[in-house]
Amino acid sequence: MAAANLPFVNDRLFAMLPFKSAAGDRRVAGRRKPLFVRLLEMFVLYLVVGAAGFALEARIGNAFPQTWEFYAITGCLFIVLAFPGFVVRYLRKHHG
């Protein structure tokens, strides 16, 4: 759940690198990430979590082969787990 919400809780890439505009203007280094960057970051984190899960499964025994249904279900589950972060970032009304 933490990996799914990570793109929505901060404006840094993968919570480490500051986000810069495409033009590379230093004045906008603290700029907010656009939604497509957050979704791309979420996809990369899904792959990282999947690779870690596969590595753990392979370490304790035989890794079972998966079909497309497995990846479709886990991808949808990752999106559902990211919903709280999306709500806080885009749907909650910010006062002030």
C-alpha positions as CSV (number, residue, x, y, z in Angstrom):
1,M,0.0,0.0,0.0
2,A,2.9,2.4,0.7
3,A,4.4,1.9,-2.8
4,A,1.0,2.5,-4.4
5,N,0.5,5.8,-2.5
6,L,4.1,7.0,-2.8
7,P,3.6,9.0,-6.1
8,F,0.8,10.9,-4.5
9,V,2.2,11.9,-1.2
10,N,5.2,13.9,-2.5
11,D,6.4,15.9,-5.5
12,R,9.7,14.2,-5.9
13,L,10.4,11.4,-8.4
14,F,10.4,8.1,-6.4
15,A,10.6,10.2,-3.2
16,M,14.3,11.0,-3.9
17,L,14.9,13.1,-7.0
18,P,13.5,16.6,-7.3
19,F,11.0,17.0,-10.2
20,K,12.2,19.5,-12.9
21,S,10.2,20.8,-15.8
22,A,11.0,19.6,-19.3
23,A,12.7,22.9,-20.1
24,G,15.0,22.4,-17.1
25,D,14.2,25.8,-15.6
26,R,15.7,25.9,-12.1
27,R,13.1,28.2,-10.8
28,V,10.3,25.6,-11.2
29,A,12.3,22.8,-9.6
30,G,9.7,22.7,-6.8
31,R,6.8,22.4,-9.3
32,R,4.1,19.9,-8.8
33,K,4.3,16.7,-10.8
34,P,1.6,16.2,-13.5
35,L,-0.8,13.3,-13.2
36,F,0.8,11.3,-16.1
37,V,4.2,11.4,-14.3
38,R,2.5,10.1,-11.1
39,L,0.9,7.3,-13.1
40,L,4.1,6.4,-14.8
41,E,5.9,6.4,-11.4
42,M,3.1,4.2,-10.0
43,F,3.6,1.7,-12.9
44,V,7.3,1.5,-12.3
45,L,6.7,0.9,-8.6
46,Y,4.2,-1.8,-9.5
47,L,7.0,-3.5,-11.5
48,V,9.5,-3.1,-8.5
49,V,7.0,-4.6,-6.0
50,G,6.3,-7.4,-8.5
51,A,10.0,-8.1,-8.9
52,A,10.5,-8.2,-5.2
53,G,7.6,-10.5,-4.7
54,F,8.9,-12.8,-7.5
55,A,12.4,-12.8,-5.9
56,L,11.0,-13.7,-2.5
57,E,8.9,-16.5,-4.0
58,A,11.9,-17.9,-6.0
59,R,14.0,-17.8,-2.8
60,I,11.7,-20.0,-0.8
61,G,11.1,-22.5,-3.5
62,N,9.8,-22.9,-7.0
63,A,8.4,-19.7,-8.6
64,F,5.0,-20.5,-10.2
65,P,4.4,-19.3,-13.7
66,Q,1.8,-16.6,-14.0
67,T,-0.6,-15.8,-16.8
68,W,-2.0,-12.4,-17.9
69,E,-4.9,-12.8,-15.5
70,F,-2.6,-12.6,-12.5
71,Y,-1.0,-9.4,-13.8
72,A,-4.4,-7.8,-14.6
73,I,-5.7,-8.6,-11.1
74,T,-2.6,-7.4,-9.3
75,G,-2.5,-4.2,-11.4
76,C,-6.1,-3.4,-10.6
77,L,-5.4,-4.2,-6.9
78,F,-2.4,-1.8,-7.0
79,I,-4.6,0.9,-8.5
80,V,-7.3,0.4,-5.8
81,L,-4.6,0.6,-3.1
82,A,-3.4,3.9,-4.6
83,F,-6.9,5.4,-4.3
84,P,-6.4,7.0,-0.8
85,G,-3.4,8.9,-2.0
86,F,-5.2,10.0,-5.2
87,V,-8.1,11.3,-3.1
88,V,-5.9,13.3,-0.8
89,R,-3.9,14.8,-3.7
90,Y,-6.7,15.6,-6.2
91,L,-10.2,15.3,-4.6
92,R,-9.8,16.7,-1.1
93,K,-10.5,20.4,-0.8
94,H,-7.5,22.3,0.4
95,H,-8.3,25.3,2.6
96,G,-6.0,28.2,2.9
